[in-house]
Amino acid sequence: MKKFLFIFVVLLQSCSGNSQDQPADARFMGLEAHIDSLLAEYHAVGLSVAVVEKGTTIYAKGFGYRDYENKLPANAQTIFGIGSCTKAFTAAVLGVERDQGKLAFTDAPSKYIKDLSFYSGAMNDSIQIEHLLTHSSGVGNRSSESTAILFETSNARELIPRIKYLRPAGGVGQELMYNNLMYTLAGMVGEDITGNSWADNLQYSLFDPIGMSRTFIDFAPGVAKGNYSLGYVVDSITPTTVMPEVMVTRAPAGAIFSTADDMSLWLKTWLAKGKIGGKQVLPTSYVSDAISERILWPSNPNDTTNVASKYYGYGWITWEDRGYRRVEHSGGVSGYGSNVVFFPEAGIGLVVLTNQTASSLPYSVTSEIVSRILPILENDPHEAQFVQVQTILPADTPTTINKELPPSLDLSNFVGAYQHPGFGKVTVSYEGETLYAEFPMTRLRLTHHENNVFHDHYTMEVPMVMWNFMQLDFRANYAGKIDTLMINLDAVLVAFERVVD
């Protein structure tokens, strides 16, 4: 069994396999060799790219493999997870419905989602659909990710009553705090307006009109369709497959699987101000609003693009890049990484889809291609960063005690169920010599840190959606009995109360 840790490394080994002959274009001379060298540098398995210009696909090709073990090549029709590039689709459905007069972005989401309530009356009065789409609701990232992932559920609507217990991390509309759960709510708004599922809304409003016939929700339909890429991570010096996530609680934020060819149609639609094949699929006014500067993107001191300010629209990041207006969004989901970028005034766009987890490979390929089609945008170097797996210790590895700062009680006293209304239930058990914490996502082995504080470790392979970060601090009452479990699921420790037997 393996666990996945975000350890960034640089490894070298070639993995190539080009597909699809292309018309000669001097701008792409030597591109294949460069991308092959990137695959080797990142020790990646495969990727697909497509480039569009003035309404035409001028380059589309696959590199490496969609199946490393069986050496099945990737091409422009290979299906990859696009991760957070999904957000532009979810927002666009609401843009279509707005144009039809079915909602306003200034509406409260609770107008459409029954029983939705936020932490305070002030938040209920202030939060608009606009804030869901621009990550500016004030609901924190860590708490919302934790409730959706660690306490996963087979029905995303079971998250609705939890939201009012999630403390705000900022003011409504004041700052951007990237939030997948709020995009899940945006998907629900669309569902409650149309009476259709989020997936059907995408199919009817976007996929079918645009002609995206090899674009699906989650991985299973792609597997059934064929020419599907497995997802990978680096294991020592060789790639190894990673489990895909069955994404229910955050699907509108990242569950789309697509191809370079299909995503090129999506790009053409945006570059033509919402029009493709003679049809106005996206309202022109929505296209303009979605790629406008709606809220400031948090600054990054490591950003190498020499950009003073970036902004978020509706599912897109936008900024002025050395004289060109640039619109972009990346995506990362268990097993895959992607990047989609277009330059509205230049009429140019490109997509990079890879089967490598938590990697900077999509950005390296993007920079190389952009520097070729817009020479003023010289290739910005990206350090080769990607994930390496580490072996999981046996599940029954004993919980050893820090004897200098031991727990206040024998480990058997920590056993029990602990509940929080904004997250769910954690069940602690003590079997043999090992203390465990059971979450809906998975069973974790606990190691002792100090006093009554423990750290979490995986006991089984899981999709790469959350790494080990938790501190579990057991608190005793005045009688000396453990009655509270404090977990760092928010900026302020979250108190899970022990369930009375």
matplotlib code that plots the C-alpha trace (Angstrom):
import matplotlib.pyplot as plt

x = [0.0, 1.2, 0.3, 0.8, 2.9, 3.5, 7.2, 8.6, 11.4, 13.2, 13.8, 15.0, 13.7, 12.2, 8.6, 7.5, 5.2, 3.8, 0.6, -1.3, 0.6, 0.2, 0.6, 4.0, 4.0, 7.4, 6.3, 6.1, 9.4, 11.2, 8.2, 7.8, 11.4, 11.0, 7.9, 9.5, 12.4, 9.9, 8.2, 11.7, 12.5, 9.2, 9.3, 5.7, 3.7, 1.7, -0.1, -2.2, -2.2, -4.3, -3.7, -6.4, -5.9, -8.6, -11.2, -9.0, -7.2, -3.6, -2.0, -3.3, -1.1, -0.6, 2.7, 3.8, 1.2, -2.3, -1.5, 2.2, 2.2, 0.6, 2.4, -0.9, -0.2, -2.0, -3.5, -5.7, -8.8, -7.5, -9.7, -8.0, -9.4, -9.4, -9.9, -10.7, -11.0, -14.5, -15.4, -15.7, -18.4, -20.4, -20.3, -21.3, -24.4, -25.6, -24.5, -26.9, -29.7, -29.1, -29.5, -32.8, -34.0, -34.1, -31.8, -29.6, -26.1, -27.1, -29.6, -29.0, -28.2, -30.7, -33.4, -33.0, -31.4, -33.8, -32.6, -29.3, -28.0, -24.5, -22.8, -24.4, -27.4, -25.0, -23.6, -27.1, -28.0, -24.9, -23.8, -24.9, -24.5, -21.7, -19.7, -19.9, -18.5, -15.7, -14.6, -15.5, -18.3, -16.1, -16.4, -12.9, -11.1, -9.7, -13.0, -15.0, -12.5, -12.3, -16.1, -16.4, -13.4, -12.7, -16.5, -17.5, -21.1, -22.8, -25.2, -23.7, -26.9, -26.2, -23.5, -26.1, -27.0, -23.3, -22.5, -24.1, -21.5, -18.5, -16.9, -16.1, -12.5, -13.1, -15.7, -18.2, -16.9, -13.7, -11.1, -10.7, -10.5, -10.5, -13.5, -14.6, -17.7, -19.1, -18.9, -20.9, -23.6, -23.4, -24.1, -27.1, -28.5, -28.6, -30.2, -32.9, -33.7, -34.0, -35.0, -32.2, -29.0, -25.8, -24.5, -27.6, -27.4, -23.8, -24.9, -27.9, -26.5, -22.9, -21.6, -24.2, -24.4, -20.7, -20.2, -18.1, -18.9, -16.0, -16.5, -18.0, -18.7, -16.3, -14.0, -16.3, -18.0, -14.6, -13.3, -16.4, -16.0, -12.3, -9.1, -9.1, -5.9, -5.0, -3.7, -0.2, 2.3, 6.0, 7.1, 10.9, 12.0, 9.0, 5.4, 2.6, -1.1, -3.1, -6.7, -9.2, -11.6, -15.3, -16.1, -19.5, -19.3, -17.1, -18.2, -19.1, -15.7, -13.6, -15.3, -15.1, -13.1, -12.4, -9.9, -7.7, -9.9, -13.1, -11.4, -10.3, -14.0, -14.5, -11.7, -13.1, -16.4, -14.8, -12.6, -15.7, -17.5, -19.7, -20.5, -19.6, -21.0, -23.3, -24.9, -24.7, -24.1, -22.8, -24.4, -22.0, -22.6, -21.7, -18.5, -17.4, -18.4, -16.8, -13.3, -13.5, -11.6, -14.1, -11.9, -8.2, -6.3, -4.0, -0.5, 2.2, 5.8, 7.1, 5.2, 7.7, 5.4, 6.2, 2.5, 1.5, -2.1, -4.3, -8.0, -10.7, -13.9, -16.3, -14.2, -11.3, -8.2, -7.3, -4.4, -2.4, 0.6, 3.2, 0.7, -1.7, -4.9, -4.5, -7.4, -6.4, -7.3, -5.5, -6.8, -5.6, -7.4, -6.2, -4.0, -4.2, -3.1, -4.3, -4.1, -6.3, -5.4, -6.5, -5.7, -9.1, -7.7, -5.0, -7.6, -5.3, -5.8, -4.4, -5.1, -2.6, -3.9, -1.6, -1.8, 0.5, -0.7, 0.2, 2.7, 4.0, 4.3, 1.1, 2.6, 6.0, 4.3, 2.0, 4.9, 6.8, 3.8, 2.8, 6.4, 6.2, 2.8, 3.3, 7.0, 6.9, 5.9, 9.2, 9.2, 8.9, 10.9, 9.0, 10.9, 10.1, 7.8, 5.7, 4.7, 6.5, 4.7, 6.0, 5.3, 2.5, 3.6, 1.5, -1.9, -1.2, 2.0, 1.9, 1.2, 4.4, 4.3, 6.5, 7.6, 8.9, 5.4, 3.0, -0.8, -2.7, -4.6, -4.1, -5.0, -8.1, -9.6, -9.7, -11.9, -15.4, -17.3, -16.9, -19.4, -19.4, -22.5, -20.4, -18.3, -19.6, -18.5, -15.0, -14.8, -11.7, -10.7, -7.9, -7.0, -4.0, -1.4, -2.7, -5.0, -7.1, -9.4, -12.2, -13.4, -16.0, -13.1, -10.8, -9.3, -6.3, -3.6, -2.6, 0.9, 1.6, 3.1, 3.0, 0.6, -2.9, -2.0, -1.7, -0.9, -2.7, -1.3, -2.9, -3.5, -4.6, -4.2, -6.6, -7.2, -4.7, -7.1, -5.8, -2.4, -1.6, -1.9, -4.1, -3.4, -5.9, -5.9, -8.0, -9.3, -10.5, -13.3, -13.1, -13.6, -10.6, -12.6, -11.9, -15.0, -13.7, -11.5, -10.0, -8.9, -7.1, -9.8, -10.0, -7.8, -9.4, -9.3, -12.7, -14.3, -15.8, -17.9, -17.9, -21.1, -22.7, -23.0]
y = [0.0, 3.5, 6.9, 10.1, 12.9, 16.3, 15.9, 17.8, 16.2, 16.2, 12.9, 12.0, 9.3, 9.5, 8.7, 9.6, 8.6, 11.3, 11.0, 12.8, 14.4, 18.1, 20.6, 22.3, 25.5, 27.1, 28.2, 24.6, 23.4, 21.4, 21.5, 17.8, 17.3, 19.9, 18.3, 14.9, 16.4, 17.8, 14.4, 13.0, 15.8, 15.4, 11.6, 12.0, 9.5, 11.4, 14.6, 16.1, 19.6, 21.7, 25.2, 27.3, 30.6, 32.7, 30.0, 27.1, 24.4, 24.8, 22.2, 19.1, 16.2, 13.6, 12.7, 9.7, 7.3, 7.1, 3.7, 3.3, -0.4, -1.4, 1.4, 2.8, 6.2, 9.4, 11.6, 14.6, 12.4, 10.9, 11.6, 13.3, 14.8, 18.6, 19.3, 22.9, 23.9, 22.5, 25.8, 27.8, 25.3, 25.5, 29.2, 29.3, 27.3, 30.0, 32.6, 31.0, 30.9, 34.5, 35.5, 33.6, 35.7, 32.7, 34.3, 37.3, 37.0, 39.4, 36.9, 35.1, 31.4, 30.5, 31.9, 28.6, 26.1, 25.1, 25.2, 26.8, 29.0, 30.5, 31.1, 34.4, 36.5, 39.0, 36.4, 35.3, 38.8, 39.5, 36.4, 36.4, 33.9, 36.3, 35.5, 31.7, 32.2, 34.5, 32.6, 35.6, 34.3, 34.6, 30.8, 29.4, 27.0, 24.7, 24.1, 23.7, 21.3, 19.2, 18.8, 17.9, 15.5, 14.0, 13.7, 12.8, 11.7, 10.0, 13.0, 16.5, 18.0, 16.5, 19.2, 22.0, 21.8, 21.7, 25.1, 27.2, 25.8, 26.8, 29.9, 32.7, 33.3, 36.8, 39.3, 38.7, 40.1, 41.3, 38.8, 35.7, 32.4, 29.6, 27.4, 24.2, 23.8, 27.2, 26.0, 22.9, 25.3, 27.1, 23.8, 23.3, 26.7, 25.6, 22.3, 23.9, 26.4, 23.8, 20.7, 18.9, 17.6, 19.6, 17.0, 17.3, 21.1, 20.9, 18.4, 20.4, 23.9, 23.4, 20.0, 19.3, 22.8, 23.1, 19.5, 18.2, 14.6, 13.1, 15.2, 13.5, 13.9, 11.7, 9.0, 6.0, 7.2, 8.0, 4.5, 3.0, 5.3, 4.2, 6.0, 7.0, 8.0, 6.5, 8.9, 8.7, 9.8, 9.1, 6.1, 6.3, 6.4, 4.9, 6.1, 4.3, 4.7, 6.7, 6.0, 8.4, 10.2, 9.6, 13.2, 13.8, 16.7, 18.9, 17.8, 21.2, 22.4, 19.7, 16.5, 17.0, 14.7, 15.8, 15.7, 18.3, 18.2, 18.9, 21.6, 23.3, 23.7, 25.2, 27.7, 28.5, 29.4, 31.8, 33.4, 33.9, 35.7, 32.7, 31.6, 28.4, 26.6, 29.6, 29.2, 31.7, 29.2, 31.6, 35.1, 37.7, 39.8, 36.8, 36.1, 39.7, 39.5, 36.1, 37.2, 40.6, 41.8, 41.0, 40.3, 40.5, 37.2, 36.7, 37.8, 35.1, 36.1, 33.2, 34.3, 34.5, 36.2, 39.8, 40.5, 43.3, 42.1, 39.1, 39.0, 36.3, 36.5, 33.6, 30.5, 32.3, 34.2, 37.2, 39.7, 41.9, 39.9, 42.1, 43.8, 40.9, 40.3, 36.7, 34.5, 31.2, 28.5, 25.4, 22.2, 19.4, 16.3, 12.9, 11.6, 14.6, 18.2, 20.7, 24.2, 26.2, 29.7, 32.2, 35.7, 37.3, 40.1, 38.0, 35.2, 32.5, 29.8, 26.5, 23.6, 21.2, 18.0, 15.7, 12.5, 13.5, 14.5, 17.9, 18.8, 22.0, 20.2, 21.8, 25.3, 24.4, 23.1, 26.2, 28.6, 26.9, 27.0, 30.6, 31.8, 30.3, 31.8, 35.2, 35.7, 38.8, 36.4, 34.7, 31.3, 31.7, 29.0, 26.6, 24.5, 20.8, 20.0, 16.8, 14.4, 11.3, 8.5, 7.0, 3.5, 3.3, 1.5, -1.5, -0.5, -2.2, -0.3, 0.3, 3.8, 4.5, 7.1, 10.1, 9.2, 12.7, 14.2, 11.3, 11.3, 12.1, 8.8, 5.3, 5.2, 3.2, 6.2, 8.1, 5.5, 6.7, 8.7, 12.5, 14.7, 18.2, 19.6, 21.3, 18.3, 14.9, 12.1, 10.8, 7.3, 6.6, 3.0, 1.2, -2.2, -4.2, -1.5, 1.0, 4.0, 4.7, 7.5, 6.6, 9.2, 8.7, 9.2, 6.6, 5.0, 6.8, 5.5, 7.9, 8.5, 10.2, 13.7, 15.1, 15.2, 14.3, 15.4, 12.9, 13.0, 11.2, 8.6, 6.7, 3.0, 2.3, 3.8, 6.6, 9.1, 12.0, 14.6, 15.3, 14.8, 14.2, 17.5, 16.9, 17.3, 15.6, 17.0, 15.1, 17.3, 16.2, 17.7, 18.7, 15.1, 14.0, 12.2, 12.8, 14.6, 16.7, 16.2, 19.3, 19.1, 21.7, 21.8, 25.6, 28.6, 28.1, 24.5, 22.7, 21.0, 17.6, 16.7, 13.1, 11.3, 9.9, 6.2]
z = [0.0, -0.7, 0.7, -1.2, 0.1, -1.6, -1.9, -4.9, -6.8, -10.1, -11.9, -15.3, -17.7, -21.2, -22.0, -25.5, -28.2, -30.4, -32.4, -35.1, -37.9, -38.2, -41.0, -41.0, -39.0, -38.3, -34.9, -33.8, -35.1, -32.4, -30.1, -30.0, -28.9, -26.2, -24.8, -24.9, -22.9, -20.4, -20.0, -19.2, -16.8, -14.9, -15.3, -16.6, -18.5, -21.1, -22.1, -24.8, -26.2, -28.6, -29.9, -31.6, -33.6, -35.2, -34.9, -36.2, -34.5, -35.7, -33.5, -31.7, -30.5, -27.9, -26.2, -24.2, -22.9, -21.5, -20.1, -19.1, -18.4, -21.7, -23.6, -25.1, -26.6, -25.8, -28.5, -28.9, -28.3, -25.1, -22.0, -19.0, -15.8, -16.1, -12.4, -11.5, -15.2, -14.5, -12.7, -15.9, -17.1, -13.8, -13.9, -17.6, -17.0, -14.5, -17.1, -19.6, -17.1, -16.1, -19.8, -19.8, -16.9, -14.5, -11.9, -11.1, -9.8, -7.1, -5.8, -2.5, -3.2, -0.4, -2.8, -4.7, -2.3, 0.4, 4.0, 3.0, 5.8, 6.6, 9.9, 10.7, 9.8, 8.3, 5.9, 5.0, 4.2, 2.2, 0.3, -3.4, -6.2, -7.4, -4.3, -4.9, -8.3, -7.3, -4.1, -2.0, 0.2, 3.3, 4.0, 4.7, 2.4, 5.0, 6.8, 3.6, 2.0, 5.2, 5.6, 1.9, 1.7, 5.2, 5.9, 2.4, 1.6, -1.3, -1.6, -1.8, -0.5, 2.9, 3.2, 3.2, 6.9, 7.8, 6.2, 8.9, 11.4, 9.3, 10.8, 8.3, 7.4, 6.0, 5.1, 2.3, -1.0, 0.6, -0.4, -2.5, -0.6, -3.1, -2.3, -4.0, -1.8, -2.8, -6.4, -5.4, -4.1, -7.5, -9.2, -6.9, -7.7, -11.4, -10.5, -8.4, -11.2, -14.0, -12.1, -13.8, -12.4, -12.6, -15.1, -17.3, -17.2, -18.5, -21.2, -22.4, -22.1, -23.1, -24.2, -26.8, -28.3, -28.5, -29.8, -26.9, -27.5, -25.5, -22.4, -19.3, -15.6, -13.5, -14.9, -15.3, -18.5, -20.0, -19.2, -20.9, -23.9, -24.5, -25.1, -21.5, -19.6, -16.3, -13.7, -12.3, -9.6, -9.3, -7.3, -6.8, -10.5, -12.2, -12.6, -10.7, -11.1, -8.6, -7.5, -9.2, -6.9, -7.1, -6.8, -5.3, -2.8, -5.1, -8.6, -9.9, -8.9, -10.6, -11.9, -15.7, -17.9, -21.4, -24.3, -26.0, -29.1, -27.1, -25.0, -28.2, -29.0, -25.6, -26.3, -29.7, -28.1, -25.7, -28.4, -30.5, -27.7, -27.0, -30.5, -32.3, -35.3, -36.0, -32.5, -29.7, -26.9, -24.3, -24.0, -25.1, -22.0, -19.8, -21.7, -21.0, -17.4, -16.8, -17.9, -16.2, -13.1, -10.4, -7.4, -6.8, -6.9, -3.8, -4.6, -4.9, -4.1, -6.2, -9.3, -12.2, -14.7, -13.7, -13.2, -10.8, -10.3, -11.3, -10.9, -10.8, -12.8, -13.0, -13.2, -14.9, -13.7, -15.9, -16.1, -18.3, -19.5, -21.2, -23.4, -23.9, -21.9, -20.7, -19.3, -17.7, -15.2, -14.1, -12.7, -10.4, -9.5, -8.3, -11.1, -13.5, -14.0, -16.7, -17.9, -20.2, -21.4, -24.1, -25.2, -26.3, -28.4, -30.1, -30.9, -29.5, -27.0, -25.9, -23.6, -21.9, -20.3, -18.4, -16.4, -13.6, -10.1, -8.5, -11.1, -12.7, -16.1, -17.5, -16.9, -18.4, -21.6, -21.6, -21.3, -24.1, -26.5, -25.6, -26.2, -29.7, -30.8, -29.0, -29.1, -26.8, -24.1, -23.6, -22.0, -18.2, -16.5, -14.2, -11.7, -12.3, -9.4, -8.9, -6.3, -5.1, -3.2, 0.1, 1.4, 4.0, 7.2, 8.2, 9.6, 12.9, 13.6, 17.3, 18.6, 20.5, 23.3, 23.8, 27.3, 28.0, 27.4, 27.7, 27.5, 30.6, 30.4, 29.0, 25.2, 25.9, 27.5, 24.1, 22.5, 21.4, 18.9, 18.5, 16.6, 15.2, 13.3, 10.6, 9.8, 11.0, 13.2, 14.0, 15.7, 17.7, 18.4, 20.1, 18.7, 19.8, 20.4, 17.8, 18.1, 15.0, 13.9, 11.5, 9.1, 6.3, 3.8, 5.3, 8.4, 9.8, 12.2, 14.9, 16.2, 19.5, 19.4, 22.9, 25.9, 24.4, 20.8, 18.0, 14.3, 11.4, 9.0, 6.2, 6.6, 3.0, -0.5, -1.2, -4.1, -3.9, -2.5, 1.0, 2.6, 6.3, 8.1, 11.1, 14.8, 17.0, 20.6, 23.2, 26.0, 29.4, 31.5, 35.2, 36.2, 34.2, 31.5, 27.8, 26.4, 23.5, 20.5, 19.0, 15.3, 13.2, 10.5, 10.6, 11.7, 15.1, 16.4, 15.9, 18.9, 18.3, 21.3, 22.6, 21.9, 25.1, 25.0]

ax = plt.figure().add_subplot(projection="3d")
ax.plot(x, y, z, "-o")
ax.set_aspect("equal")
plt.show()
